[in-house]
Structure formats: C-alpha cells, structure tokens
C-alpha cells in the first residue's frame, strides 16, 4: 500500500516537473524569437554601408573610425546600431532587386491545370500528343512524356502579346 502511494506521488511530481520544464522551454524560445526579430543581418549591414557609398560621413559608425573593427569589437552594440538604422530607413519593395522569378510551367502542368480530370498514361502524362493539344509545339520527339514535361515558352517568346 505504501509503495502504491510512493509511485502515485512520484508520478504527480514527474507530471508537475514536465509541465514546469515545458513552460521554461516555451519561455526560452519566445525570448530567442524576440532577440531574433531585432537582429541585424549581413544584408542590413551592406544596405546601410551602400547608402553611404561616397563617404562614411554621417554613417552611424563614423565615430568609431572603422565599422568592421567596431562590429568585431562589440557585436551587440553594432547590432543595435544597424537595427536602429534599418528601422529609420525601411527597405522599399521597388528597390529590392531580388524579385522572385515566376516559375515556368510545363505543358503537362498547364494541361492538368485546365483539365484536372484528364486521364493519364503509364508515364503520368496525358494521353495524346502535345502538338495536337497546343498546335504550336514544334517537332515531335517520339516520346510523349518528354514533350509533356518540356517547359512552356512565355507569351512574349512565342511572339504573342
């Protein structure tokens, strides 16, 4: 009887400790997320540096003499400086040169988008020739699956507007 009470007490204690540990774990990761929100990236540093391309006059690191040395000497302060600069100088979407390129579709993807219930052959491609479906395909390659998996040209590449 005493042994059952001890096991029961240990189970309750274990459950309490797991719950407490989970709370600490969640708190720790929330703190990490908050820190990461304000963390400057190398991209931010480059953007800031490029804005003072002619000279370092008025640069937030101007008083340190050498920003690279300042960053290495005190990364935490450097992070605060760069993060503050980024908050004061938000990045404009039109100035971002890294616009994601629209993925190109294959003939098969385009066809199945338009006809989702079309029957597929053993190769996973629609039955029939791409040329018969699109007309502007070009030379037949004898292997329909190769043709269906070819990337479609853009409208501009085809000469259509």
C-alpha positions in Angstrom: 0.0 0.0 0.0 2.8 2.4 0.9 4.6 1.5 -2.4 1.5 2.5 -4.4 1.3 5.9 -2.7 5.0 6.5 -3.4 4.6 5.6 -7.1 1.5 7.8 -7.3 3.4 10.7 -5.6 6.3 10.2 -7.9 4.0 10.3 -11.0 2.4 13.5 -9.8 5.8 15.0 -9.2 7.1 13.9 -12.6 4.0 15.4 -14.3 4.5 18.7 -12.4 8.2 18.9 -13.4 7.4 18.1 -17.0 4.8 20.9 -17.1 7.3 23.3 -15.4 10.0 22.3 -17.8 7.7 22.9 -20.8 6.9 26.4 -19.5 10.6 27.2 -19.2 11.3 25.8 -22.7 8.5 27.9 -24.2 9.7 31.0 -22.4 13.3 30.4 -23.6 12.2 30.1 -27.2 10.0 33.1 -27.0 13.0 35.1 -25.7 15.0 33.8 -28.7 12.3 34.8 -31.1 12.2 38.3 -29.7 16.0 38.6 -29.9 16.0 37.3 -33.5 13.4 39.9 -34.5 15.8 42.7 -33.8 18.9 41.0 -35.1 20.6 42.8 -38.0 21.6 40.6 -40.9 24.7 41.0 -43.1 22.2 42.2 -45.8 21.2 45.0 -43.5 24.8 46.0 -42.9 25.5 46.0 -46.6 22.4 48.1 -47.3 23.4 50.6 -44.7 27.0 50.7 -46.0 25.9 51.1 -49.6 23.7 54.1 -48.6 26.9 55.9 -47.6 28.8 54.9 -50.8 30.6 58.3 -51.4 31.9 58.6 -47.9 31.3 57.4 -44.4 30.2 60.9 -43.4 27.0 60.8 -41.2 27.3 57.0 -41.0 26.3 55.7 -37.6 29.7 54.1 -37.2 31.5 57.3 -38.2 32.7 57.9 -34.6 34.3 54.5 -34.4 36.6 55.2 -37.3 36.3 51.7 -38.8 32.9 50.0 -38.8 34.3 46.5 -39.4 36.6 46.7 -36.3 33.7 48.2 -34.3 31.4 45.3 -35.3 34.1 42.7 -34.3 34.9 44.5 -31.0 31.3 44.9 -29.8 28.8 42.9 -31.9 25.8 43.6 -29.6 26.2 47.4 -29.9 26.8 47.1 -33.6 23.6 45.1 -33.9 21.7 47.8 -32.1 23.2 50.5 -34.4 22.4 48.6 -37.6 18.9 47.6 -36.4 18.1 51.2 -35.4 19.3 52.4 -38.9 17.1 49.8 -40.6 14.1 50.9 -38.6 14.7 54.5 -39.7 15.4 53.5 -43.3 12.9 50.8 -44.3 13.6 48.9 -47.5 11.3 49.8 -50.3 9.9 46.9 -52.4 10.8 48.7 -55.7 14.4 49.0 -54.6 14.7 45.3 -53.9 16.4 43.7 -56.9 15.7 40.2 -55.7 12.1 39.9 -57.0 11.3 36.2 -57.2 11.1 34.9 -60.7 7.8 33.4 -61.7 8.2 29.6 -62.1 7.7 28.4 -65.6 5.1 25.7 -66.3 5.5 22.5 -68.3 2.9 21.6 -70.9 1.7 18.8 -68.6 1.2 21.2 -65.6 -0.7 23.7 -67.8 -2.9 21.0 -69.4 -3.7 19.4 -66.0 -4.5 22.8 -64.6 -7.1 23.3 -67.3 -8.3 19.7 -67.3 -7.7 18.2 -63.8 -9.7 15.1 -64.5 -7.9 14.2 -67.8 -6.8 10.5 -67.9 -3.1 9.9 -67.6 -1.0 7.2 -69.3 1.5 4.9 -67.6 4.2 7.6 -67.7 2.0 10.0 -65.8 1.4 12.2 -68.8 -1.9 12.9 -70.5 -2.8 10.7 -73.4 -2.1 12.1 -76.8 0.4 14.4 -78.4 1.3 17.8 -77.1 1.2 19.1 -80.7 -2.5 18.1 -81.0 -3.3 19.9 -77.8 -1.3 23.1 -78.3 -0.6 23.3 -82.0 2.5 25.5 -81.7 4.7 22.9 -80.1 7.3 22.1 -82.8 8.8 18.8 -83.8 7.6 15.5 -82.2 10.2 13.7 -80.1 8.6 10.3 -80.4 8.4 10.1 -76.6 5.3 11.9 -75.4 6.4 12.1 -71.8 9.5 14.2 -72.9 7.2 16.6 -74.8 4.7 16.9 -71.9 7.5 17.7 -69.4 9.0 20.4 -71.6 8.8 23.9 -70.1 6.3 26.1 -72.0 7.6 29.3 -73.6 6.3 32.6 -72.3 3.8 34.5 -74.5 6.5 37.0 -75.4 8.8 34.2 -76.5 6.1 32.9 -78.8 5.6 36.3 -80.3 2.1 36.9 -78.9 1.1 39.9 -76.9 
